[in-house]
Every structure is written in structure tokens, then in C-alpha cells.
Amino acid sequence: MYANADSFKITVNGLGGHGATPQVTHDPIIASASLIQQIQTIVSRSVSPLDSAVVTLGAYNAGTVFNVIPKAELKGTFRTYTQEVRYSSQAS
């Protein structure tokens, strides 16, 4: 009747720094942007088309000022109807 609902939080830490010297940092914004795109393929590449699953990214936060390279945080949910899909997708 109800879907399983699991929440997740991912923190992407890099080597932050000042926006004037991005070459000496490991920018978590770039890494998390790539991660966001990859998360969108979890259902299409890990769950059978005959089963039902949804991954939703509901929050993306990174930094508070315009000239400092920060850490990034993503929050979302993963919903399934069966325990088999729920647990097999977590192992992927």
C-alpha cells in the first residue's frame, strides 16, 4: 500500500580555497554536479523496468559566499515498493 522511503545525505568535501586560486583546490561543486547526474541513472541502470523505484534529490547546498570554494551537501529520498528492490539497490 505504501512505498518504502529511505532518505540520504551526501557531503562532498574537497580541498576548498579562494575563488581567485581555483587551480590549487579540489572543487566539490564540480564533483557534486557530476554526482547529481550519476544519481539520476541509479534507477534506469540498477532497477528492472518491471519494478518501481524513484530517486529524488530534494536539496543541494554549497557555500554561502561568492568567492570561497566550499563543501557541498546533497539530500534526497529513495522510494521502492518491494523489499527486494529496496535492498538490491542499496547494495549496488
C-alpha positions as YAML, in Angstrom:
chain: A
units: angstrom
residues:
- id: 1
  name: MET
  ca: [0.00, 0.00, 0.00]
- id: 2
  name: TYR
  ca: [2.79, 2.44, 0.91]
- id: 3
  name: ALA
  ca: [6.23, 2.72, -0.63]
- id: 4
  name: ASN
  ca: [9.42, 2.24, 1.35]
- id: 5
  name: ALA
  ca: [11.03, 5.64, 1.84]
- id: 6
  name: ASP
  ca: [14.72, 5.92, 2.66]
- id: 7
  name: SER
  ca: [16.45, 9.27, 2.99]
- id: 8
  name: PHE
  ca: [20.10, 10.02, 2.39]
- id: 9
  name: LYS
  ca: [22.60, 12.83, 2.86]
- id: 10
  name: ILE
  ca: [25.87, 13.05, 0.94]
- id: 11
  name: THR
  ca: [28.59, 15.52, 1.87]
- id: 12
  name: VAL
  ca: [31.21, 16.22, -0.78]
- id: 13
  name: ASN
  ca: [34.41, 17.55, 0.75]
- id: 14
  name: GLY
  ca: [37.20, 18.82, -1.41]
- id: 15
  name: LEU
  ca: [40.18, 20.97, -0.73]
- id: 16
  name: GLY
  ca: [38.47, 24.32, -0.57]
- id: 17
  name: GLY
  ca: [40.07, 27.66, -1.08]
- id: 18
  name: HIS
  ca: [39.64, 31.11, -2.50]
- id: 19
  name: GLY
  ca: [37.92, 31.69, -5.83]
- id: 20
  name: ALA
  ca: [40.97, 33.63, -7.04]
- id: 21
  name: THR
  ca: [43.09, 30.45, -6.96]
- id: 22
  name: PRO
  ca: [40.85, 27.59, -8.11]
- id: 23
  name: GLN
  ca: [43.84, 25.71, -9.54]
- id: 24
  name: VAL
  ca: [45.03, 24.83, -6.03]
- id: 25
  name: THR
  ca: [41.68, 23.46, -4.86]
- id: 26
  name: HIS
  ca: [39.69, 20.28, -5.38]
- id: 27
  name: ASP
  ca: [36.32, 21.84, -6.11]
- id: 28
  name: PRO
  ca: [33.41, 19.94, -4.50]
- id: 29
  name: ILE
  ca: [30.91, 21.89, -6.62]
- id: 30
  name: ILE
  ca: [32.27, 20.33, -9.82]
- id: 31
  name: ALA
  ca: [32.39, 16.87, -8.20]
- id: 32
  name: SER
  ca: [28.88, 17.13, -6.80]
- id: 33
  name: ALA
  ca: [27.49, 18.34, -10.15]
- id: 34
  name: SER
  ca: [28.81, 15.14, -11.73]
- id: 35
  name: LEU
  ca: [27.43, 13.10, -8.83]
- id: 36
  name: ILE
  ca: [23.97, 14.62, -9.32]
- id: 37
  name: GLN
  ca: [23.97, 13.47, -12.94]
- id: 38
  name: GLN
  ca: [25.10, 9.97, -11.96]
- id: 39
  name: ILE
  ca: [22.45, 9.65, -9.22]
- id: 40
  name: GLN
  ca: [19.82, 10.18, -11.89]
- id: 41
  name: THR
  ca: [20.93, 6.93, -13.58]
- id: 42
  name: ILE
  ca: [20.56, 4.71, -10.50]
- id: 43
  name: VAL
  ca: [17.00, 3.64, -11.25]
- id: 44
  name: SER
  ca: [17.47, 3.26, -15.00]
- id: 45
  name: ARG
  ca: [20.62, 1.16, -14.63]
- id: 46
  name: SER
  ca: [20.04, -0.71, -11.36]
- id: 47
  name: VAL
  ca: [16.31, -1.48, -11.24]
- id: 48
  name: SER
  ca: [14.37, -3.64, -13.67]
- id: 49
  name: PRO
  ca: [11.86, -1.72, -15.79]
- id: 50
  name: LEU
  ca: [9.24, -4.13, -14.43]
- id: 51
  name: ASP
  ca: [9.83, -2.88, -10.87]
- id: 52
  name: SER
  ca: [9.17, 0.54, -9.42]
- id: 53
  name: ALA
  ca: [11.71, 2.87, -7.81]
- id: 54
  name: VAL
  ca: [12.30, 6.61, -7.57]
- id: 55
  name: VAL
  ca: [15.37, 8.58, -6.53]
- id: 56
  name: THR
  ca: [14.74, 12.23, -5.73]
- id: 57
  name: LEU
  ca: [17.33, 14.87, -4.91]
- id: 58
  name: GLY
  ca: [15.48, 17.47, -2.91]
- id: 59
  name: ALA
  ca: [18.26, 19.69, -1.56]
- id: 60
  name: TYR
  ca: [21.65, 20.87, -2.78]
- id: 61
  name: ASN
  ca: [23.61, 23.30, -0.63]
- id: 62
  name: ALA
  ca: [27.12, 24.56, -1.19]
- id: 63
  name: GLY
  ca: [28.70, 27.58, 0.38]
- id: 64
  name: THR
  ca: [27.38, 30.95, 1.45]
- id: 65
  name: VAL
  ca: [29.68, 33.44, -0.24]
- id: 66
  name: PHE
  ca: [30.62, 34.09, -3.86]
- id: 67
  name: ASN
  ca: [34.41, 33.85, -3.65]
- id: 68
  name: VAL
  ca: [35.16, 30.82, -1.46]
- id: 69
  name: ILE
  ca: [35.16, 27.24, -2.69]
- id: 70
  name: PRO
  ca: [33.04, 25.35, -0.11]
- id: 71
  name: LYS
  ca: [31.90, 21.83, 0.69]
- id: 72
  name: ALA
  ca: [28.68, 20.58, -0.90]
- id: 73
  name: GLU
  ca: [25.76, 18.67, 0.58]
- id: 74
  name: LEU
  ca: [23.01, 16.74, -1.21]
- id: 75
  name: LYS
  ca: [19.85, 15.34, 0.39]
- id: 76
  name: GLY
  ca: [17.26, 13.10, -1.12]
- id: 77
  name: THR
  ca: [15.00, 10.07, -0.93]
- id: 78
  name: PHE
  ca: [14.88, 6.64, -2.49]
- id: 79
  name: ARG
  ca: [11.44, 5.02, -2.75]
- id: 80
  name: THR
  ca: [10.54, 1.46, -3.67]
- id: 81
  name: TYR
  ca: [7.51, -0.81, -3.32]
- id: 82
  name: THR
  ca: [9.24, -4.12, -2.66]
- id: 83
  name: GLN
  ca: [11.90, -5.12, -0.16]
- id: 84
  name: GLU
  ca: [13.79, -6.94, -2.93]
- id: 85
  name: VAL
  ca: [14.29, -3.75, -4.95]
- id: 86
  name: ARG
  ca: [14.99, -1.75, -1.82]
- id: 87
  name: TYR
  ca: [17.83, -3.98, -0.64]
- id: 88
  name: SER
  ca: [19.28, -4.90, -4.04]
- id: 89
  name: SER
  ca: [19.51, -1.21, -4.98]
- id: 90
  name: GLN
  ca: [21.26, -0.33, -1.72]
- id: 91
  name: ALA
  ca: [23.91, -2.92, -2.46]
- id: 92
  name: SER
  ca: [24.59, -1.52, -5.94]
...
